[in-house]
Amino acid sequence: MSDLLFVEADNNYVNIITTDKKLTVCLSLNQLPEKLHFKQLDRIHRSFAVNMNAIQSFNKQQVIVNKTEIPIGSTTAKSFYGTSILHSK
């Protein structure tokens, strides 16, 4: 699981992006956490969840994971900033 970088919703599917491959599964992004049991995975946008340990940098609008810019949603921003501060300590 440590090679998991982020997941992206794509209609009724989820793309799971790891350090070396992309997997597509027939699940919603809401269903994925209960299937994976991966505590470092945090929802930062309606369509994205990221491995908090894989974030290289972030600003108010986005995070960078493995050179990929991922948007931070307005409804999840407050939760993300609180979580990211906890992970950086």
Backbone as JSON, one array per atom type, in Angstrom:
{
  "sequence": "MSDLLFVEADNNYVNIITTDKKLTVCLSLNQLPEKLHFKQLDRIHRSFAVNMNAIQSFNKQQVIVNKTEIPIGSTTAKSFYGTSILHSK",
  "N": [[0.8, -1.21, 0.0], [2.07, 1.19, 0.43], [2.97, 2.24, -1.95], [0.83, 3.46, -3.12], [-0.38, 6.39, -4.53], [-2.47, 8.28, -5.25], [-6.07, 8.45, -5.68], [-8.57, 8.62, -8.17], [-11.81, 9.61, -9.01], [-13.96, 8.37, -11.54], [-16.69, 8.53, -12.96], [-18.54, 5.68, -12.42], [-16.34, 4.33, -11.65], [-13.06, 3.94, -10.16], [-9.89, 5.24, -10.44], [-6.9, 3.97, -9.46], [-3.89, 5.18, -8.59], [-0.6, 4.29, -8.53], [2.93, 4.16, -7.68], [3.99, 2.9, -9.9], [1.95, 2.01, -11.61], [-1.42, 2.14, -13.01], [-4.55, 1.37, -11.85], [-7.88, 0.36, -12.51], [-10.95, 0.22, -10.97], [-14.25, -1.02, -10.33], [-15.86, 0.79, -8.46], [-17.22, 3.29, -6.29], [-15.83, 6.45, -5.26], [-16.58, 6.92, -2.67], [-16.99, 4.35, -1.66], [-14.48, 3.22, -1.64], [-12.61, 3.69, 0.65], [-13.56, 1.92, 2.7], [-13.01, -0.51, 1.57], [-10.24, -0.52, 1.17], [-8.93, 0.08, 3.62], [-6.93, 1.97, 4.38], [-5.36, 4.22, 6.14], [-3.94, 6.57, 5.59], [-5.02, 7.66, 3.34], [-6.71, 10.38, 2.18], [-9.55, 12.29, 1.52], [-9.56, 14.96, -0.66], [-10.91, 16.37, -2.49], [-13.89, 16.42, -4.47], [-13.5, 14.53, -6.44], [-11.07, 13.32, -5.89], [-8.76, 11.52, -3.81], [-5.95, 11.45, -1.7], [-2.79, 9.93, -0.86], [-1.6, 10.89, 2.07], [1.04, 10.8, 2.84], [2.39, 10.9, 0.48], [2.34, 13.42, -0.58], [4.09, 16.01, -2.06], [4.21, 18.78, -2.12], [2.08, 21.63, -1.37], [-0.46, 24.13, -1.91], [-2.92, 26.76, -1.56], [-4.75, 25.99, -3.51], [-4.08, 23.47, -4.62], [-2.5, 20.19, -4.47], [0.68, 18.6, -4.86], [1.56, 15.57, -6.13], [3.8, 13.22, -6.93], [4.61, 14.71, -9.21], [2.12, 15.38, -10.23], [-0.55, 17.58, -10.43], [-3.11, 18.1, -8.19], [-6.34, 19.13, -7.55], [-7.59, 20.96, -4.68], [-10.59, 20.71, -3.11], [-13.17, 23.11, -2.4], [-14.96, 22.5, -0.36], [-13.61, 20.59, 1.09], [-11.28, 21.71, 1.88], [-10.72, 22.95, 4.44], [-10.68, 20.75, 6.2], [-8.59, 19.32, 4.99], [-6.34, 21.06, 5.35], [-6.08, 21.05, 8.15], [-5.52, 18.33, 8.59], [-3.17, 18.03, 7.08], [-1.39, 19.62, 8.47], [-1.17, 18.19, 10.84], [0.07, 15.87, 9.87], [2.54, 16.86, 9.13], [3.95, 17.27, 11.43]],
  "CA": [[0.0, 0.0, 0.0], [2.89, 2.4, 0.51], [3.19, 2.79, -3.28], [-0.37, 4.16, -3.53], [-0.18, 7.83, -4.56], [-3.78, 8.93, -5.14], [-7.16, 7.83, -6.42], [-9.38, 9.6, -8.9], [-13.12, 9.12, -9.41], [-14.27, 8.46, -12.96], [-18.06, 8.02, -12.99], [-18.74, 4.55, -11.52], [-15.04, 3.68, -11.49], [-12.01, 4.67, -9.46], [-8.53, 4.97, -10.92], [-5.94, 3.91, -8.35], [-2.58, 5.51, -9.14], [0.52, 3.9, -7.67], [4.19, 4.65, -8.2], [4.36, 2.3, -11.18], [0.84, 1.6, -12.46], [-2.77, 2.67, -12.82], [-5.57, 0.32, -11.79], [-9.24, 0.86, -12.55], [-11.87, -0.7, -10.31], [-15.65, -0.63, -10.4], [-16.3, 1.25, -7.13], [-17.27, 4.74, -6.18], [-14.82, 6.97, -4.35], [-17.11, 6.76, -1.31], [-16.87, 2.95, -1.25], [-13.09, 2.79, -1.62], [-11.95, 3.6, 1.96], [-13.95, 0.72, 3.45], [-12.39, -1.67, 0.92], [-8.78, -0.45, 1.25], [-8.44, 0.17, 5.0], [-5.66, 2.69, 4.27], [-5.62, 5.43, 6.94], [-3.27, 7.75, 5.04], [-5.79, 8.14, 2.2], [-7.58, 11.46, 2.63], [-10.33, 12.92, 0.44], [-9.26, 16.39, -0.73], [-11.72, 16.94, -3.57], [-15.01, 15.54, -4.82], [-13.03, 13.48, -7.34], [-9.73, 12.85, -5.57], [-8.25, 11.24, -2.47], [-4.5, 11.29, -1.84], [-1.99, 9.37, 0.22], [-1.03, 12.07, 2.72], [2.49, 10.64, 2.91], [2.96, 11.06, -0.87], [2.27, 14.82, -0.99], [5.39, 16.66, -2.13], [3.98, 20.18, -1.74], [0.7, 22.06, -1.57], [-0.81, 25.53, -1.67], [-4.36, 26.87, -1.28], [-5.59, 25.41, -4.56], [-3.72, 22.14, -5.1], [-1.37, 19.44, -3.92], [1.53, 17.97, -5.86], [1.89, 14.19, -5.81], [4.52, 12.59, -8.04], [4.56, 15.67, -10.33], [0.74, 15.55, -10.67], [-1.28, 18.62, -9.7], [-4.43, 17.62, -7.82], [-7.04, 20.26, -6.92], [-8.19, 20.85, -3.35], [-11.96, 21.2, -3.19], [-13.52, 24.16, -1.43], [-15.65, 21.91, 0.8], [-12.69, 19.73, 1.83], [-10.04, 22.46, 2.15], [-10.49, 23.14, 5.88], [-10.29, 19.45, 6.73], [-7.26, 18.98, 4.46], [-5.3, 21.86, 5.98], [-5.92, 20.54, 9.51], [-4.88, 17.02, 8.49], [-1.8, 18.18, 6.56], [-0.56, 20.17, 9.55], [-0.91, 17.07, 11.75], [1.03, 14.95, 9.23], [3.87, 17.46, 8.99], [4.62, 17.32, 12.75]],
  "C": [[0.84, 1.28, 0.0], [3.16, 3.0, -0.86], [1.95, 3.47, -3.85], [-0.12, 5.66, -3.45], [-1.49, 8.58, -4.38], [-4.8, 8.12, -5.9], [-8.03, 8.93, -7.02], [-10.7, 8.96, -9.32], [-13.32, 9.35, -10.9], [-15.62, 7.78, -13.18], [-18.23, 6.89, -11.98], [-17.45, 3.77, -11.24], [-14.11, 4.56, -10.68], [-10.68, 4.25, -10.07], [-7.6, 5.05, -9.72], [-4.55, 4.1, -8.95], [-1.51, 5.15, -8.12], [1.81, 4.43, -8.3], [4.54, 4.07, -9.56], [3.21, 1.84, -12.06], [-0.46, 2.32, -12.12], [-3.75, 1.51, -12.88], [-6.94, 0.97, -11.82], [-10.15, -0.19, -11.95], [-13.28, -0.13, -10.37], [-16.17, -0.38, -8.98], [-16.48, 2.75, -7.21], [-16.17, 5.18, -5.21], [-15.28, 6.88, -2.9], [-16.94, 5.34, -0.79], [-15.42, 2.53, -1.02], [-12.45, 2.7, -0.23], [-12.31, 2.35, 2.75], [-13.35, -0.55, 2.84], [-10.87, -1.7, 1.12], [-8.22, -0.51, 2.67], [-7.05, 0.84, 5.04], [-5.84, 4.06, 4.92], [-5.0, 6.69, 6.36], [-4.0, 8.34, 3.84], [-6.82, 9.15, 2.68], [-8.25, 12.11, 1.43], [-10.05, 14.42, 0.46], [-10.1, 17.12, -1.76], [-12.85, 15.95, -3.85], [-14.54, 14.33, -5.64], [-11.69, 12.86, -6.97], [-9.55, 12.55, -4.08], [-6.76, 10.97, -2.64], [-3.91, 10.58, -0.62], [-1.27, 10.57, 0.84], [0.49, 12.0, 2.81], [3.17, 10.85, 1.56], [2.95, 12.51, -1.35], [3.66, 15.43, -0.93], [5.3, 18.14, -1.74], [2.51, 20.49, -1.93], [0.6, 23.56, -1.36], [-2.33, 25.58, -1.47], [-5.24, 26.15, -2.29], [-5.29, 23.96, -4.91], [-2.62, 21.49, -4.29], [-0.58, 18.88, -5.09], [1.9, 16.58, -5.35], [2.54, 13.58, -7.04], [4.41, 13.41, -9.33], [3.16, 15.87, -10.91], [0.07, 16.59, -9.79], [-2.71, 18.12, -9.46], [-5.15, 18.75, -7.09], [-7.54, 19.93, -5.51], [-9.58, 21.46, -3.45], [-12.28, 22.21, -2.1], [-14.2, 23.57, -0.19], [-14.73, 21.03, 1.64], [-11.42, 20.46, 2.27], [-9.74, 22.57, 3.65], [-10.03, 21.84, 6.54], [-8.88, 19.07, 6.27], [-6.17, 19.76, 5.18], [-5.06, 21.4, 7.42], [-5.19, 19.21, 9.52], [-3.43, 17.15, 8.05], [-0.86, 18.75, 7.62], [-0.2, 19.06, 10.54], [0.12, 16.11, 11.18], [2.44, 15.53, 9.16], [4.63, 17.52, 10.31], [5.27, 16.02, 13.09]]
}
